[in-house]
Amino acid sequence: MRNPSVSTGPPSLLWTTFRRSLTIGRTYIVVGIVYVLVLSVALSLSPGSSFDSAFPIFLPIFGVLGSMGSLMVFSNDRTKGVFEYLIAYGFSPRGLFINVLLASLLIETVTLALLVGIGLAIFVASGHAISLPLLTALSVYSVPMSYASSAFASLMGMIWTSLAKPWTGLSSPIGLVPFVGIAPSLLTLALVAFLAIQGFANVDLVVGAVVLGVLTLVVALLSELDRLLPRERLLSPV
């Protein structure tokens, strides 16, 4: 028999947020799939090891798009005053922010599984064999960068959306935050291309440094979450 004096705390909203984010943001996932389809076909038909070297570098650029649905849910809930209602029933502001962040990472998992599966399937169907360097690049760079960029974009988007006085014409982060999410991957792509021209062979050091830098930014934002996103930021601006 449950002791009524013991408080179990508010229930988890993660599954509900994930399901809503997946439904609202399905367009972003479809766009990412279309880009990867075109990219995979083009690289698979290219001579040499184009797929092995290029696919892992480009994958996080399209993979991060799938996580934008959670930001749409966050923005809608804040505007409609849902967070005020949840806080009144015992949910902590930090817990609500973490809930959206975890939902974006779950969506990123689904998106990555689809994109990697589709890309490798097209590559194998074109008569190629999956090599160890390709698997290494996907596991060492593509997957960590996709998760790090998704978390970075989600945190930046929530901070932007939660501004007490939104900037005119920039009240919604959904239009520009995807560019924030793909910026680290674009920087990596530019660095790899530049260093290849210069004859620099240790590309793993470059991509590792960029991934570590993005993860450091994410950890720094998480450590300052209570200061950057106080309770007042969850109040509806309407």
C-alpha positions as CSV (number, residue, x, y, z in Angstrom):
1,M,0.0,0.0,0.0
2,R,1.4,3.4,-1.0
3,N,2.2,5.8,1.7
4,P,0.2,9.0,1.0
5,S,2.9,11.1,2.8
6,V,5.6,10.2,0.3
7,S,5.6,12.5,-2.7
8,T,6.5,10.9,-6.0
9,G,6.9,14.2,-7.9
10,P,5.3,15.2,-11.2
11,P,5.2,12.6,-13.9
12,S,7.6,12.5,-16.9
13,L,6.5,14.4,-20.0
14,L,9.3,13.0,-22.1
15,W,7.3,10.5,-24.1
16,T,4.5,13.0,-24.8
17,T,7.0,15.7,-25.8
18,F,8.8,13.3,-28.1
19,R,5.6,12.1,-29.8
20,R,4.4,15.7,-30.3
21,S,7.8,16.8,-31.6
22,L,7.9,13.9,-34.0
23,T,4.5,14.8,-35.4
24,I,5.0,18.5,-35.6
25,G,8.6,18.3,-37.0
26,R,8.1,15.5,-39.5
27,T,8.6,17.9,-42.3
28,Y,12.2,18.6,-41.2
29,I,12.8,14.8,-41.0
30,V,11.5,14.3,-44.5
31,V,13.6,17.2,-45.9
32,G,16.7,15.6,-44.3
33,I,15.8,12.2,-45.8
34,V,15.4,13.8,-49.3
35,Y,18.8,15.5,-49.0
36,V,20.5,12.3,-47.9
37,L,18.9,10.3,-50.7
38,V,20.2,12.7,-53.3
39,L,23.7,12.9,-51.6
40,S,23.9,9.1,-51.3
41,V,23.0,8.4,-54.9
42,A,25.5,11.1,-56.1
43,L,28.3,9.8,-54.0
44,S,27.6,6.1,-54.7
45,L,27.9,6.7,-58.4
46,S,31.1,8.7,-58.0
47,P,34.4,7.0,-58.7
48,G,36.9,6.2,-55.9
49,S,36.1,6.5,-52.2
50,S,33.9,9.6,-52.4
51,F,31.2,8.1,-50.3
52,D,33.6,6.9,-47.6
53,S,35.1,10.4,-47.2
54,A,32.2,12.7,-47.9
55,F,29.1,11.0,-46.5
56,P,30.2,11.1,-42.8
57,I,31.1,14.7,-43.2
58,F,27.8,15.8,-44.7
59,L,25.6,13.6,-42.6
60,P,25.4,15.8,-39.4
61,I,24.4,18.8,-41.6
62,F,21.2,17.1,-42.6
63,G,20.7,15.0,-39.4
64,V,20.4,18.0,-37.2
65,L,17.3,19.2,-39.1
66,G,15.2,16.4,-37.6
67,S,15.4,17.7,-34.1
68,M,13.7,21.0,-34.8
69,G,10.3,19.6,-34.0
70,S,11.0,19.8,-30.2
71,L,11.7,23.6,-30.6
72,M,8.4,24.0,-32.3
73,V,6.6,22.3,-29.4
74,F,8.6,24.5,-26.9
75,S,7.7,27.7,-28.7
76,N,4.0,26.8,-29.0
77,D,3.7,25.7,-25.4
78,R,5.3,28.9,-24.1
79,T,3.1,31.1,-26.3
80,K,-0.1,29.3,-25.2
81,G,0.8,29.4,-21.4
82,V,1.2,25.6,-21.1
83,F,4.4,26.0,-19.0
84,E,2.8,28.3,-16.5
85,Y,0.1,25.6,-15.9
86,L,2.8,22.9,-15.5
87,I,4.9,25.0,-13.1
88,A,1.8,25.6,-11.0
89,Y,1.4,21.8,-10.7
90,G,4.9,21.2,-9.5
91,F,7.1,20.9,-12.6
92,S,10.4,22.7,-12.3
93,P,11.5,25.1,-15.1
94,R,14.9,23.3,-15.4
95,G,13.0,20.0,-15.7
96,L,10.9,21.4,-18.5
97,F,13.9,22.6,-20.4
98,I,15.7,19.3,-20.0
99,N,12.6,17.5,-21.1
100,V,12.6,19.4,-24.5
101,L,16.4,18.8,-24.8
102,L,16.0,15.0,-24.3
103,A,13.1,14.9,-26.7
104,S,15.3,16.6,-29.4
105,L,18.0,14.0,-28.8
106,L,15.5,11.1,-29.1
107,I,14.3,12.6,-32.4
108,E,17.9,12.9,-33.5
109,T,18.3,9.2,-32.7
110,V,15.4,8.3,-35.0
111,T,16.6,10.7,-37.7
112,L,20.1,9.3,-37.6
113,A,18.9,5.7,-37.8
114,L,16.9,6.6,-40.9
115,L,19.6,8.6,-42.6
116,V,22.4,6.2,-41.9
117,G,20.3,3.2,-42.9
118,I,19.2,4.9,-46.2
119,G,22.7,6.1,-47.1
120,L,24.4,2.7,-46.4
121,A,21.6,0.8,-48.2
122,I,22.0,2.9,-51.3
123,F,25.8,2.5,-51.1
124,V,25.6,-1.3,-50.8
125,A,22.9,-1.5,-53.5
126,S,25.2,0.3,-55.9
127,G,27.7,-2.6,-55.6
128,H,30.0,-1.2,-52.9
129,A,31.2,-2.7,-49.7
130,I,31.1,-1.0,-46.4
131,S,34.6,-0.4,-45.2
132,L,36.1,-0.1,-41.7
133,P,37.2,3.6,-42.3
134,L,33.6,4.4,-43.3
135,L,32.2,2.8,-40.1
136,T,34.9,4.5,-38.0
137,A,34.1,8.0,-39.5
138,L,30.4,7.5,-38.8
139,S,30.9,6.4,-35.2
140,V,33.7,8.8,-34.3
141,Y,32.5,11.9,-36.1
142,S,29.1,11.8,-37.7
143,V,27.1,10.4,-34.7
144,P,28.8,12.5,-32.0
145,M,28.6,15.7,-34.1
146,S,24.9,15.1,-34.9
147,Y,24.0,14.7,-31.2
148,A,26.2,17.6,-30.1
149,S,24.8,19.9,-32.8
150,S,21.3,18.9,-32.0
151,A,21.7,19.7,-28.3
152,F,23.5,23.0,-29.1
153,A,20.7,24.1,-31.5
154,S,18.0,23.1,-29.0
155,L,19.5,25.0,-26.1
156,M,20.2,28.0,-28.2
157,G,16.7,27.9,-29.6
158,M,15.1,27.7,-26.2
159,I,17.2,30.6,-24.9
160,W,16.2,32.6,-27.9
161,T,12.5,31.7,-27.7
162,S,12.5,32.5,-24.0
163,L,13.7,36.1,-24.3
164,A,11.3,38.3,-22.3
165,K,11.2,40.9,-25.1
166,P,11.6,39.2,-28.5
167,W,13.3,41.2,-31.2
168,T,11.1,42.6,-33.9
169,G,11.0,40.1,-36.8
170,L,13.0,37.5,-34.9
171,S,10.5,36.4,-32.3
172,S,10.6,32.8,-33.5
173,P,13.9,30.8,-33.6
174,I,12.6,28.1,-35.9
175,G,13.6,29.8,-39.1
176,L,17.2,30.5,-38.1
177,V,18.1,27.9,-35.4
178,P,18.7,25.1,-38.0
179,F,21.5,27.3,-39.3
180,V,22.9,27.4,-35.8
181,G,22.7,23.6,-35.7
182,I,24.5,23.0,-39.0
183,A,27.1,25.7,-38.4
184,P,29.6,23.4,-36.6
185,S,29.3,20.8,-39.4
186,L,29.8,23.5,-42.0
187,L,32.8,24.7,-40.2
188,T,34.2,21.2,-40.1
189,L,33.6,20.8,-43.8
190,A,35.3,24.1,-44.6
191,L,38.3,23.2,-42.4
192,V,38.7,19.7,-43.9
193,A,38.5,21.1,-47.4
194,F,41.1,23.8,-46.6
195,L,43.5,21.5,-44.9
196,A,43.2,19.0,-47.7
197,I,44.3,21.7,-50.1
198,Q,47.2,22.4,-47.8
199,G,48.2,18.8,-47.7
200,F,47.3,18.3,-44.0
201,A,46.6,14.6,-43.5
202,N,45.5,14.3,-39.9
203,V,41.8,15.1,-40.5
204,D,40.7,13.1,-37.4
205,L,42.4,15.7,-35.2
206,V,40.4,18.5,-36.8
207,V,37.0,16.8,-36.6
208,G,37.7,15.6,-33.1
209,A,38.6,19.1,-32.0
210,V,35.4,20.6,-33.5
211,V,33.2,17.9,-31.8
212,L,34.9,18.5,-28.5
213,G,34.4,22.2,-28.9
214,V,30.6,21.8,-29.5
215,L,30.2,19.5,-26.6
216,T,32.0,22.0,-24.4
217,L,29.6,24.7,-25.4
218,V,26.7,22.4,-24.7
219,V,28.0,21.5,-21.2
220,A,28.6,25.2,-20.5
221,L,25.1,26.1,-21.5
222,L,23.7,23.3,-19.3
223,S,25.7,24.5,-16.3
224,E,24.2,28.0,-16.8
225,L,20.7,26.9,-17.5
226,D,19.1,28.1,-14.3
227,R,20.7,31.6,-14.8
228,L,20.0,31.8,-18.6
229,L,16.5,30.4,-18.3
230,P,14.8,31.4,-15.1
231,R,11.1,30.7,-14.3
232,E,10.1,34.1,-15.7
233,R,11.3,33.1,-19.2
234,L,8.6,30.4,-19.4
235,L,5.7,32.8,-18.9
236,S,3.7,33.4,-22.0
237,P,4.6,36.7,-23.8
238,V,1.0,37.1,-25.1
